[in-house]
Amino acid sequence: MTKQLMMIRSSSPLFLTTLALGAIGLPAAAGSPRTVSAPTAYELAQFNPADRPPPITADGGGARFADPDLSAPEGAGSSATRNSCVAMSPLVPKDANGSYYGLTTSDRPELHLYTLRAEGSRAQRATLYIYEYSADTPAIEPAYEKEFNLPEATRSIVSVGVDPDSDFIFDPSTQYEWYIEIQCEPDSNDPTTLAFTYGWIERAASDPVRPETVGTNDAAAAYGEAGIWFEYLDNLIAASPENWSYILDGFSAAINDSIDLSQATIAPSPQDANVQIIQIQP
């Protein structure tokens, strides 16, 4: 993928369309649905430890995250978010080039996505695409595709990943681009009414955490020190629901929203048990 172009997949019949990155963020075409006017911070989300003390590990240290000395493929460009019927902020840090990028140790990692729906939004379905990147070509090849339902709540966090019964798994020798597309007009194939966001993920060759500590703040701290984002976040979530406040404080500039998790509910999607939804009360 070049610096100037990115690949976008339309609704059925499937075909690949290229859009110049410079066009992202332009006003929607006439007749398109009402838009969410998202601030620049949506496009430049970067996780920084919150000012409040981080969750404490058994040895007294905090579960802070250290950026790895790795990044998305050179020339990947800014991972801008095009906002229309829904604003999306992936809970993933940015690399030095402005791309959402994170390491994982899992063969099927989960992506956590904060969503803010526009008033009167008709969007119903989202699609997760995963592409394999080859530095030798360079090219991106389709590797996995999954449709899932959007929550009806105004503010939600959606957790989606590769289904456990899928034949596809992440390989440590390959970089992957993830891409989430939402069609704002359910019955349309018009690419101008798409909302989308994308980023990169790479699987680490080794796991720094002992299996018996998984799901604890200790494990989160170990992953954070190693710069392995996806397991750092997963272990913070598993260790305590209260850790969500610390996590979201780190993304406060990105989501640009006041969030109260005191009444949040966490449950599988009614349509897909492999999609977790956290409904956040306005």
N, C-alpha and C positions, 0 to 999 in steps of 0.2 A: 504494500500500500504506500503510495507516495504521500508527500507532505501536503500536496494540494487536493488530493481526492480521498474520499472514503466510500466504502461500499454500503449501499442501503438496499434492503430486500423489501419488495412490495408484497401486497396481499396476493392471493391466488388469482390468476395463474402466476406461479413464482417466476420472477426474473430479477436480475441484478441491475440496479440503476446507480449511476455515479452522480453525486452532488458536490459542487465545490464547497470547501469549508467556508469560504467567504460568504456564502449565501445563508449560512446558519444564523438564525436570529432575525431574518428579514420579516417584515409584516406578513401575516397570512393573506392568501389571495382572497378576493372578494367572494362572499358567500360561504367562507369557512367559519367554523364555530368560534364562539367567544374565547379569547385566549387568557392565559395566566401571564401577567407581565412579571417575569421573574428578574430579580436583580442580578448583577454580574456575579455576585457571590455564589449563585447557584452553579455557575459554570466553572468556578475556581475553588471548589470545595477542597479543603486541606485539613487533615486531622492534626490537631495539636493538642497535647494533654491540657485538660481544663485547669483553671487556676485552683479549683478545689482539690483537696488531697485525693490521690488515686486509690483504688481498692488495695488494701494492705495484704501482702503475702505472709506466709508463716515466718519468714526470716526478717520481717519488718520492712521489706522493700515494697515499692509500689509497682503496679502493673502498667508501666509506661511503654510506649511504642517508639522504637528507634528505626528510622528509615533505612532500608537496605541500600547497599552500593550497586543497585541494579535498576533497570528501568525498562520501559516499553521499547520496541524496536526504534532505532534512530529514524527520525522523520515521521513518526506516527502522528505528530501534530497535537494540537489542543483537543481534549475530549469534550468539546462543547456540547451542551444540552439544548436541544431545540424544544421549546415549550409551547404547547398549544392548549389542548384540553386538560392536560395534567402536567404539573412541574415535577421533575424527578431529581433526586439527589442521592446518588449511590453512596453508601457508607463505606467508602474506600479512599485512601489517601491519594495525593497526586505525586508524581515523580517530578524531577527537575524540569522536564519538558512540558509539563502541564497535562499529562495523560493520567487518567485513573489507572493505578497500577498496584498490584499486590501479589505477594508470594503465598503459597499454600503448601501444606504437606499432604493434603487429601487428594485422592483420585476423583472425588466428586464433591468439590467445595460448594458452599452455599453463598449466594450473593444477597446482601441486605440492601433494600432500596426504600428510601423515604419518598412518599408520594403525597402531593397536595393537589386535589382535584379542583378544577374550575367550577364555578356555579353553573348548573345546568349541563355539565359534561355528559355526553352520551357514550363515552368510551366504555367498552365492556371487556375487551380481550387484549392481552399483551402477549408478545412472543419473545422468548429468549433464544438468541442464536449464538452459537459458539463456532469460531473459525480457527483453523490451525494456521500458524504463520511459519513460513520457511524463509530463512535468511539467504538460502542459496538461490532462490528463484528471482527476486523475492515475490511471494504470492500468498494469498490467503485462500484456504479451501474450506468449504462447509464441513463441519464435523458433527454438529448436534443442533437440534431444534426442539423447542418445547413451548406450547401454548398454555396460558393460565389466565384465570379470571382476575380482574382488578377488584379490590374491595370497593364497596359503595360508600364507605366513610370518607369524609372530606380529607382527613389526615390519617395516614397509615404507614406502617413499615411492613414491606412484603419481603419474605425470605424465600428465594427460589434457587434451585440448582439442578444438577443432573439427577434424574430419577435413579434410585438404587438398582432397578432391574434393567437399566440400559446397558448395552454392550460398550458404549463409549466411556472412556476414562481419560483423565489428564495424564500425560506422559512427561516425566521430568526433563526429557531432551527437547521439548517443544514449547514455544510460546503460543498463547491463545488470546484471541480477541473475543470478548463477550459483547453482545449488542442486544439492547432491549428496545423493541418497537411497539408503539401503541397507535392504533388507527382511531382517530378522533371521531370519524364518521363510520359506524359499524358496517354499513352496507356499501362502502366506497373502496375503490382501488386507487384513489388519488394520492400520490406521494406527497403532495403539498399539505395534506391534512394529517400527516404523521407526527407524532411526538417520539423522540428517541434519545437514547444516551448510550455510551459505549466506553469500554476500557480494556485493560490487558491484565492477564493473569499468567503466572508461571509456577510450576510445581517444583519445590525444593527437592534435592536429591536425598536429603536426610532429615530426620525428625529429632529435634533437640530435647524432647520431653518424654519422660518415662510414662508408659501407659497407665500406671496406677495413680498418677497425679492429674490425669485429664479431667477437665470439668471444674478445676479449682483456680483461685487467683494466683497460686504458685505457678500453675501451667501457663496462665495468661502472661505472667511476668517473664517466664522463660521464652515464650514465643515472641513477646514484645522486644526483648533484648536481642533476639536473633533477627528481628525485622520481618517476621512471618505474620502478615496482617490477618489473613482469614482465620487462622486458628487462635490468634490473639483475641480477636473479636468474639469468636465462638465460645472460647473458654471464659471470657468475661460474662457473657450472657448465661452460660451454664452455671457459673459459680453462684450468681445471685441476680434475681430480677432487678434489684436495686442498682446494679451496675449500669443499667440502661441510662440513668441520669448522667453518670460520668461520661458514658460514650457519646450521648447526644450533646452534652456541653462542649465536647471537642469539635462537634460539627455545627455549633450554633451559628457561625457566620454563613455556613452553606445553606442550612434550612431556613434561616432568617425567620424563625417562628418561635413563639412561646409554647412550650410543650409541657403538659402536665401528665405524668405517667401514673398518678395515683389511682386513676380509674381505668387504666389500660387493660385490655383483655387480649390474651394470647391464645390462638386456636388454629388448628389446620383449616385451610380453605374448604368450604362445603363441597366444592367441585373437585378438589385434588388434595389428598392427605399429605402429599409431598411438598405442598406450598404452605408455609406458615404466615399468618397475618397477625400483626399487632395493631389493633384499632385504637387510635389516640383520640381522646375526647377533645373537642375544640375548646 
